[in-house]
Amino acid sequence: MSFETDLQIQQFHAYCINTHIPLYSPSCWDVEQFQQTIRVNKVECGGPPKGWGQHEDCVLIFEELEEARSLLQRIEEVLHDVDRIPDEVLKGIYLIDTSTSMLSCIKFVKEKLLQLIYEQLKFKNRLNFISFNSNVNAWHNHLQSTTECNLKTRTLVQNKLNTVQQELDTLIHRADDEAESVVKLQTQVTRLTSELTQTKTKYEKEFNEKTEEFDELKRRLNNRINELTESYELERGRVISLERTKNQLANQCQEIQSQLDNLFAECTEHVQTIKSLESQKTELESVLEETQTEESNLRTKCGLLQRDLIQIRAVKSELEERLTVLEKENKQNT
């Protein structure tokens, strides 16, 4: 199945162009191993061959060991009763043109393959290369003799190839269905691409708007950052000035604290002095009370003496008047 699938989708893992097989000459077959060695200058791996789709007569060597083994296993299941079958009949090594233009000629290729196998079995020879363009040319000079048992397997091989052809037709039908699916998917891809383009345009517009808004916000933020930086520098200068003032005030506080300590010591001394003065004051107050008592007594005595003095002055006045009268009388009498 893998071989036919690769043939359908035109995928090759390894191939060799005929120009890379210089000076090819027939060599004797190894009858024991059924092998023949061919030396080539270059083997291309992966992708379609050079000139693909341009040269109808390009000669290719397609070798896919993994798929050949699977095909060999399927054929061996049919030919398990055959004791010895040439390996090269089952290896799937062909030299064919599988360009796009040959897609409609798959049935023709199959018939020619059957014809060549029949000729090989009939003449007890083996083909190591098969070349196709518009005709089939077999290299009969590279044939090898085989045993009589291969003649009995031709019909089985032909039936097996018919089965493979049916599988190939099924695969072609599936390929057509898949081609329709691909067309539908391409339509969906086109629609999705259009929607994606519209969505991309929409979101690019929104992105541009958001970018402009972001740039505006970024500009405002930068301006705000510059303003805050200037404010920070001013505040930092003020903080430095306040730190200096703080240090000065701290020094002044230390000086004032030392002065307060001195004043506290002086205050303690003054308190002691005040206490002594208060004791002296108490004593003086007691003395003052005594003095005030004596003063009041003296004032009382003074009032009495002043009253006596007034009386004495009154008596003196009377006596002076009487003296004056007496002097006048005395003068008159004299």
Sine and cosine of phi, psi and omega as CSV:
sin_phi,cos_phi,sin_psi,cos_psi,sin_omega,cos_omega
0.00,0.00,-0.62,0.79,-0.03,-1.00
-0.91,0.41,-0.63,0.78,0.00,-1.00
-0.89,0.46,-0.74,0.67,-0.01,-1.00
-0.90,0.43,-0.59,0.81,0.01,-1.00
-0.90,0.44,-0.71,0.70,0.03,-1.00
-0.89,0.46,-0.61,0.79,0.04,-1.00
-0.91,0.41,-0.61,0.79,0.00,-1.00
-0.91,0.42,-0.79,0.61,-0.12,-0.99
-1.00,0.04,0.08,1.00,0.10,-0.99
0.87,0.48,0.73,0.68,0.07,-1.00
-0.94,-0.35,0.73,-0.68,0.00,-1.00
-0.77,-0.64,0.71,-0.71,0.05,-1.00
-1.00,0.02,-0.49,0.87,0.02,-1.00
-0.43,-0.90,0.65,-0.76,0.03,-1.00
-0.41,-0.91,0.23,-0.97,0.01,-1.00
-0.62,-0.79,0.76,-0.64,0.03,-1.00
-0.99,0.16,0.53,-0.85,-0.10,-1.00
-0.89,0.46,-0.41,0.91,0.03,-1.00
-0.94,0.33,-0.25,0.97,0.02,-1.00
-1.00,-0.04,0.20,0.98,0.05,-1.00
-0.89,-0.46,0.98,0.21,-0.09,-1.00
-0.98,0.20,0.57,-0.82,0.15,-0.99
0.79,0.62,0.75,0.66,0.01,-1.00
-0.97,0.25,0.75,-0.66,0.06,-1.00
-0.73,-0.69,0.59,-0.81,-0.01,-1.00
-0.89,0.46,0.63,-0.78,0.05,-1.00
-0.81,-0.59,0.27,-0.96,-0.03,-1.00
-0.95,0.31,0.64,-0.77,0.04,-1.00
-0.98,0.21,0.56,-0.83,0.13,-0.99
-0.99,0.16,0.97,-0.26,-0.10,-0.99
-0.91,0.41,-0.49,0.87,-0.03,-1.00
-0.97,0.26,-0.68,0.73,-0.08,-1.00
-0.98,-0.20,-0.13,0.99,-0.04,-1.00
0.82,0.57,0.77,0.63,-0.04,-1.00
-0.74,-0.67,0.41,-0.91,0.12,-0.99
-0.59,-0.80,0.71,-0.71,-0.08,-1.00
-1.00,-0.04,0.76,-0.65,0.07,-1.00
-0.82,-0.57,0.83,-0.56,-0.01,-1.00
-0.99,-0.12,0.73,-0.69,0.00,-1.00
-0.83,-0.56,0.38,-0.92,0.02,-1.00
-0.99,0.12,-0.52,0.85,-0.14,-0.99
-0.42,-0.91,0.65,-0.76,0.08,-1.00
-0.85,-0.53,0.83,-0.55,0.02,-1.00
-1.00,0.05,0.69,-0.73,0.00,-1.00
-0.83,-0.56,0.78,-0.63,0.07,-1.00
0.99,0.16,0.61,-0.79,0.04,-1.00
0.97,0.23,0.18,-0.98,0.01,-1.00
-0.97,0.25,0.41,-0.91,0.02,-1.00
-0.91,0.42,0.38,-0.93,0.07,-1.00
-0.91,0.42,0.65,-0.76,-0.06,-1.00
0.99,0.17,0.20,0.98,-0.03,-1.00
-0.88,0.48,0.78,-0.62,0.01,-1.00
0.99,0.16,0.05,1.00,-0.03,-1.00
-0.91,-0.42,-0.63,0.77,-0.04,-1.00
-0.92,-0.38,0.90,-0.43,-0.02,-1.00
-0.95,0.31,-0.38,0.92,-0.08,-1.00
-0.98,-0.21,0.33,0.94,0.02,-1.00
-0.93,0.38,0.66,-0.75,-0.06,-1.00
-0.97,-0.23,0.82,-0.57,-0.10,-1.00
-0.83,-0.55,0.52,-0.85,0.16,-0.99
-0.91,-0.42,0.92,-0.38,0.00,-1.00
-0.97,-0.23,0.85,-0.53,0.01,-1.00
-0.73,-0.68,0.90,-0.43,0.03,-1.00
-0.78,-0.62,0.99,-0.15,-0.13,-0.99
-0.91,0.41,-0.66,0.75,-0.04,-1.00
-0.88,0.47,-0.78,0.63,0.00,-1.00
-0.93,0.38,-0.55,0.83,0.02,-1.00
-0.90,0.43,-0.61,0.79,0.03,-1.00
-0.90,0.44,-0.66,0.75,0.02,-1.00
-0.90,0.43,-0.67,0.75,0.05,-1.00
-0.91,0.42,-0.62,0.78,0.04,-1.00
-0.89,0.46,-0.65,0.76,0.00,-1.00
-0.90,0.44,-0.66,0.75,0.01,-1.00
-0.90,0.43,-0.65,0.76,0.01,-1.00
-0.94,0.34,-0.58,0.81,0.02,-1.00
-0.91,0.41,-0.50,0.87,0.08,-1.00
-0.89,0.45,-0.55,0.83,0.03,-1.00
-0.98,0.21,-0.59,0.81,-0.10,-1.00
-0.96,-0.27,0.55,0.84,-0.06,-1.00
-0.92,0.39,-0.37,0.93,-0.01,-1.00
-1.00,0.10,-0.07,1.00,0.02,-1.00
-1.00,0.10,0.81,-0.58,-0.07,-1.00
-0.95,0.32,-0.64,0.77,-0.10,-1.00
-0.55,-0.83,0.90,-0.43,0.03,-1.00
-0.82,-0.57,0.71,-0.70,0.01,-1.00
-0.83,0.55,0.77,-0.63,-0.03,-1.00
-0.89,0.46,-0.55,0.84,-0.09,-1.00
-0.92,0.39,-0.36,0.93,0.04,-1.00
-0.94,0.35,-0.50,0.87,-0.12,-0.99
-0.97,-0.24,-0.03,1.00,-0.16,-0.99
-0.98,0.19,-0.29,0.96,0.00,-1.00
0.95,0.32,0.62,0.79,0.06,-1.00
-0.97,-0.24,0.92,-0.40,-0.10,-1.00
-0.76,-0.65,0.39,-0.92,0.12,-0.99
-0.84,-0.54,1.00,-0.10,-0.15,-0.99
-0.69,-0.72,0.28,-0.96,0.10,-0.99
-0.99,-0.15,0.92,-0.40,-0.02,-1.00
-0.90,-0.43,0.59,0.81,0.06,-1.00
-0.93,0.36,0.15,-0.99,-0.07,-1.00
-0.88,0.48,-0.56,0.83,-0.03,-1.00
-0.93,0.37,-0.32,0.95,0.00,-1.00
-1.00,0.03,0.02,1.00,-0.06,-1.00
-0.88,0.48,-0.58,0.81,0.00,-1.00
-0.98,0.18,-0.08,1.00,-0.06,-1.00
-0.95,-0.30,0.32,0.95,-0.03,-1.00
-0.87,0.49,-0.66,0.75,0.01,-1.00
-0.89,0.46,-0.66,0.75,0.04,-1.00
-0.88,0.48,-0.67,0.74,0.02,-1.00
-0.88,0.48,-0.70,0.72,-0.01,-1.00
-0.88,0.48,-0.70,0.72,0.00,-1.00
-0.89,0.47,-0.65,0.76,0.00,-1.00
-0.93,0.38,-0.58,0.81,0.07,-1.00
-0.88,0.47,-0.69,0.72,0.03,-1.00
-0.89,0.46,-0.66,0.75,0.01,-1.00
-0.89,0.46,-0.67,0.74,-0.01,-1.00
-0.92,0.39,-0.64,0.77,0.04,-1.00
-0.89,0.45,-0.66,0.75,0.02,-1.00
-0.88,0.47,-0.70,0.72,0.02,-1.00
-0.89,0.45,-0.63,0.77,0.02,-1.00
-0.88,0.48,-0.73,0.68,0.00,-1.00
-0.93,0.37,-0.60,0.80,-0.05,-1.00
-0.91,0.41,-0.72,0.69,-0.04,-1.00
-1.00,-0.05,0.16,0.99,0.01,-1.00
0.81,0.59,0.67,0.74,0.02,-1.00
-0.82,-0.57,0.21,-0.98,-0.01,-1.00
-0.79,-0.61,0.69,-0.72,0.10,-1.00
-1.00,-0.05,0.67,-0.75,0.14,-0.99
-0.95,-0.33,-0.22,0.97,0.07,-1.00
-0.63,-0.78,0.53,-0.85,0.10,-0.99
-0.72,-0.70,0.77,-0.63,-0.04,-1.00
-0.85,-0.52,0.72,-0.70,-0.01,-1.00
-0.83,-0.55,0.67,-0.74,0.41,-0.91
-0.69,-0.72,-0.99,-0.14,0.15,-0.99
-1.00,-0.08,-0.31,0.95,0.02,-1.00
-0.77,-0.63,0.17,-0.99,0.03,-1.00
-0.95,-0.31,0.83,-0.56,0.02,-1.00
-0.86,-0.51,0.92,-0.40,0.00,-1.00
-1.00,-0.08,0.63,-0.78,0.04,-1.00
-1.00,0.01,1.00,0.05,-0.08,-1.00
-0.94,0.35,-0.36,0.93,-0.01,-1.00
-0.97,0.26,-0.08,1.00,0.02,-1.00
-0.94,-0.34,0.45,0.89,-0.07,-1.00
-1.00,0.04,0.37,-0.93,0.01,-1.00
-0.73,-0.68,0.59,-0.81,0.01,-1.00
-0.95,0.31,0.57,-0.82,0.05,-1.00
-0.81,-0.58,-0.01,-1.00,-0.04,-1.00
-1.00,0.04,0.19,-0.98,-0.01,-1.00
-0.94,0.35,-0.38,0.92,-0.05,-1.00
-0.92,0.39,-0.39,0.92,0.00,-1.00
-0.92,0.39,-0.47,0.88,0.03,-1.00
-0.90,0.44,-0.56,0.83,-0.02,-1.00
-0.95,0.30,-0.38,0.92,-0.06,-1.00
-1.00,-0.01,-0.12,0.99,-0.07,-1.00
-0.86,0.51,-0.72,0.70,-0.03,-1.00
-0.89,0.46,-0.69,0.73,0.03,-1.00
-0.88,0.47,-0.67,0.74,0.02,-1.00
-0.90,0.43,-0.64,0.77,0.02,-1.00
-0.89,0.45,-0.69,0.72,0.06,-1.00
-0.87,0.50,-0.67,0.74,0.01,-1.00
-0.90,0.44,-0.64,0.77,0.03,-1.00
-0.92,0.38,-0.55,0.83,0.11,-0.99
-0.88,0.48,-0.69,0.73,0.06,-1.00
-0.87,0.49,-0.67,0.74,0.03,-1.00
-0.89,0.46,-0.62,0.78,0.04,-1.00
-0.88,0.47,-0.67,0.74,0.05,-1.00
-0.88,0.48,-0.69,0.72,0.05,-1.00
-0.88,0.48,-0.63,0.78,0.02,-1.00
-0.91,0.43,-0.67,0.74,0.06,-1.00
-0.87,0.49,-0.68,0.74,0.05,-1.00
-0.87,0.50,-0.68,0.74,0.01,-1.00
-0.91,0.42,-0.62,0.78,0.05,-1.00
-0.89,0.46,-0.68,0.73,0.04,-1.00
-0.87,0.49,-0.70,0.71,0.04,-1.00
-0.89,0.45,-0.60,0.80,0.03,-1.00
-0.90,0.43,-0.63,0.78,0.06,-1.00
-0.89,0.46,-0.71,0.71,0.04,-1.00
-0.87,0.50,-0.68,0.73,0.02,-1.00
-0.91,0.41,-0.55,0.84,0.06,-1.00
-0.89,0.45,-0.68,0.73,0.08,-1.00
-0.87,0.49,-0.68,0.73,0.04,-1.00
-0.88,0.48,-0.61,0.79,0.02,-1.00
-0.90,0.43,-0.65,0.76,0.04,-1.00
-0.87,0.49,-0.72,0.69,0.03,-1.00
-0.87,0.49,-0.69,0.72,0.01,-1.00
-0.90,0.43,-0.60,0.80,0.05,-1.00
-0.90,0.44,-0.63,0.78,0.08,-1.00
-0.88,0.48,-0.72,0.69,0.04,-1.00
-0.89,0.46,-0.64,0.77,0.02,-1.00
-0.89,0.45,-0.65,0.76,0.04,-1.00
-0.88,0.48,-0.72,0.69,0.02,-1.00
-0.89,0.46,-0.72,0.70,0.01,-1.00
-0.90,0.43,-0.57,0.82,0.05,-1.00
-0.91,0.42,-0.67,0.75,0.05,-1.00
-0.88,0.47,-0.74,0.68,0.04,-1.00
-0.88,0.48,-0.65,0.76,0.02,-1.00
-0.89,0.45,-0.64,0.77,0.03,-1.00
-0.90,0.44,-0.71,0.70,0.04,-1.00
-0.87,0.48,-0.73,0.68,0.01,-1.00
-0.88,0.47,-0.65,0.76,0.02,-1.00
-0.89,0.46,-0.69,0.72,0.04,-1.00
-0.87,0.49,-0.70,0.71,0.01,-1.00
-0.87,0.50,-0.77,0.64,-0.05,-1.00
-0.95,0.32,-0.48,0.88,0.10,-1.00
-0.91,0.41,-0.65,0.76,0.06,-1.00
-0.89,0.46,-0.75,0.67,0.04,-1.00
-0.88,0.48,-0.63,0.78,0.01,-1.00
-0.90,0.44,-0.65,0.76,0.04,-1.00
-0.90,0.44,-0.68,0.73,0.05,-1.00
-0.87,0.49,-0.74,0.67,0.01,-1.00
-0.89,0.46,-0.56,0.83,0.03,-1.00
-0.91,0.41,-0.67,0.74,0.05,-1.00
-0.89,0.45,-0.70,0.72,0.05,-1.00
-0.87,0.49,-0.67,0.74,0.01,-1.00
-0.89,0.45,-0.67,0.75,0.03,-1.00
-0.89,0.46,-0.67,0.75,0.03,-1.00
-0.89,0.46,-0.73,0.69,0.04,-1.00
-0.88,0.47,-0.62,0.79,0.03,-1.00
-0.90,0.43,-0.66,0.75,0.02,-1.00
-0.90,0.45,-0.71,0.70,0.04,-1.00
-0.88,0.48,-0.67,0.74,0.00,-1.00
-0.89,0.45,-0.64,0.77,0.04,-1.00
-0.90,0.43,-0.67,0.74,0.06,-1.00
-0.88,0.48,-0.70,0.71,0.02,-1.00
-0.89,0.46,-0.63,0.78,0.03,-1.00
-0.90,0.44,-0.65,0.76,0.04,-1.00
-0.89,0.45,-0.70,0.72,0.04,-1.00
-0.87,0.49,-0.73,0.68,0.00,-1.00
-0.90,0.43,-0.55,0.84,0.04,-1.00
-0.91,0.41,-0.69,0.72,0.06,-1.00
-0.89,0.46,-0.70,0.71,0.04,-1.00
-0.87,0.49,-0.63,0.77,0.01,-1.00
-0.89,0.45,-0.68,0.73,0.02,-1.00
-0.89,0.47,-0.68,0.73,0.03,-1.00
-0.89,0.46,-0.75,0.67,0.00,-1.00
-0.89,0.45,-0.56,0.83,0.03,-1.00
-0.91,0.41,-0.64,0.77,0.08,-1.00
-0.89,0.46,-0.67,0.74,0.04,-1.00
-0.90,0.44,-0.65,0.76,0.02,-1.00
-0.89,0.46,-0.67,0.74,0.03,-1.00
-0.88,0.47,-0.69,0.73,0.03,-1.00
-0.88,0.47,-0.69,0.73,0.02,-1.00
-0.91,0.42,-0.56,0.83,0.06,-1.00
-0.89,0.45,-0.68,0.73,0.05,-1.00
-0.88,0.47,-0.72,0.70,0.03,-1.00
-0.87,0.49,-0.65,0.76,0.02,-1.00
-0.87,0.48,-0.69,0.73,0.02,-1.00
-0.90,0.44,-0.68,0.74,0.04,-1.00
-0.88,0.47,-0.72,0.70,0.01,-1.00
-0.90,0.44,-0.58,0.82,0.05,-1.00
-0.90,0.44,-0.67,0.74,0.06,-1.00
-0.89,0.46,-0.69,0.73,0.04,-1.00
-0.89,0.45,-0.63,0.78,0.03,-1.00
-0.89,0.46,-0.63,0.78,0.05,-1.00
-0.90,0.45,-0.68,0.73,0.03,-1.00
-0.89,0.46,-0.71,0.71,0.00,-1.00
-0.90,0.44,-0.59,0.81,0.02,-1.00
-0.90,0.44,-0.67,0.74,0.05,-1.00
-0.90,0.44,-0.65,0.76,0.06,-1.00
-0.89,0.45,-0.65,0.76,0.03,-1.00
-0.89,0.46,-0.62,0.79,0.05,-1.00
-0.89,0.46,-0.69,0.73,0.04,-1.00
-0.89,0.45,-0.70,0.71,0.01,-1.00
-0.90,0.44,-0.57,0.82,0.02,-1.00
-0.91,0.42,-0.63,0.78,0.06,-1.00
-0.90,0.44,-0.71,0.70,0.04,-1.00
-0.89,0.46,-0.63,0.77,0.00,-1.00
-0.89,0.46,-0.62,0.78,0.04,-1.00
-0.88,0.47,-0.70,0.72,0.04,-1.00
-0.88,0.47,-0.68,0.73,0.00,-1.00
-0.91,0.43,-0.58,0.81,0.04,-1.00
-0.88,0.47,-0.69,0.72,0.05,-1.00
-0.88,0.47,-0.66,0.75,0.03,-1.00
-0.89,0.46,-0.67,0.74,0.01,-1.00
-0.89,0.47,-0.65,0.76,0.02,-1.00
-0.88,0.47,-0.69,0.73,0.04,-1.00
-0.91,0.42,-0.63,0.77,0.03,-1.00
-0.92,0.40,-0.60,0.80,0.04,-1.00
-0.90,0.44,-0.63,0.78,0.07,-1.00
-0.90,0.44,-0.65,0.76,0.07,-1.00
-0.91,0.42,-0.62,0.79,0.02,-1.00
-0.88,0.47,-0.66,0.75,0.01,-1.00
-0.88,0.48,-0.69,0.72,0.03,-1.00
-0.89,0.46,-0.69,0.72,-0.01,-1.00
-0.91,0.41,-0.57,0.82,0.03,-1.00
-0.90,0.44,-0.65,0.76,0.06,-1.00
-0.90,0.44,-0.66,0.75,0.05,-1.00
-0.90,0.43,-0.63,0.77,0.01,-1.00
-0.89,0.45,-0.64,0.76,0.03,-1.00
-0.88,0.47,-0.68,0.73,0.04,-1.00
-0.89,0.46,-0.67,0.74,-0.01,-1.00
-0.91,0.42,-0.66,0.75,0.03,-1.00
-0.89,0.45,-0.60,0.80,0.04,-1.00
-0.90,0.44,-0.71,0.70,0.03,-1.00
-0.89,0.45,-0.63,0.77,0.01,-1.00
-0.89,0.47,-0.68,0.73,0.01,-1.00
-0.89,0.45,-0.61,0.79,0.04,-1.00
-0.91,0.42,-0.68,0.73,0.00,-1.00
-0.91,0.42,-0.61,0.79,0.04,-1.00
-0.88,0.47,-0.64,0.77,0.02,-1.00
-0.89,0.46,-0.72,0.69,0.03,-1.00
-0.89,0.46,-0.64,0.77,0.00,-1.00
-0.89,0.46,-0.64,0.77,0.02,-1.00
-0.89,0.45,-0.64,0.77,0.03,-1.00
-0.91,0.42,-0.68,0.73,-0.01,-1.00
-0.91,0.42,-0.63,0.78,0.04,-1.00
-0.90,0.45,-0.64,0.77,0.03,-1.00
-0.90,0.43,-0.66,0.75,0.06,-1.00
-0.89,0.45,-0.59,0.80,0.00,-1.00
-0.90,0.43,-0.64,0.77,0.01,-1.00
-0.90,0.44,-0.67,0.74,0.02,-1.00
-0.90,0.44,-0.67,0.74,0.00,-1.00
-0.89,0.45,-0.66,0.75,0.02,-1.00
-0.89,0.45,-0.61,0.79,0.03,-1.00
-0.91,0.42,-0.68,0.74,0.03,-1.00
-0.89,0.45,-0.63,0.77,0.00,-1.00
-0.88,0.47,-0.67,0.74,0.00,-1.00
-0.89,0.46,-0.68,0.73,0.01,-1.00
-0.89,0.45,-0.67,0.74,-0.02,-1.00
-0.91,0.41,-0.62,0.78,0.03,-1.00
-0.90,0.43,-0.66,0.76,0.03,-1.00
-0.88,0.48,-0.69,0.73,0.00,-1.00
-0.91,0.42,-0.60,0.80,0.03,-1.00
-0.90,0.43,-0.63,0.77,0.00,-1.00
-0.90,0.44,-0.65,0.76,-0.01,-1.00
-0.92,0.40,-0.65,0.76,-0.02,-1.00
-0.92,0.39,-0.61,0.79,0.02,-1.00
-0.90,0.43,-0.65,0.76,0.05,-1.00
-0.89,0.46,-0.67,0.74,0.01,-1.00
-0.92,0.40,-0.58,0.82,-0.01,-1.00
-0.92,0.40,-0.66,0.76,0.02,-1.00
-0.89,0.45,-0.64,0.77,0.00,-1.00
-0.92,0.40,-0.57,0.82,-0.05,-1.00
-0.96,0.27,-0.43,0.90,-0.01,-1.00
-0.99,0.15,0.00,0.00,0.00,0.00
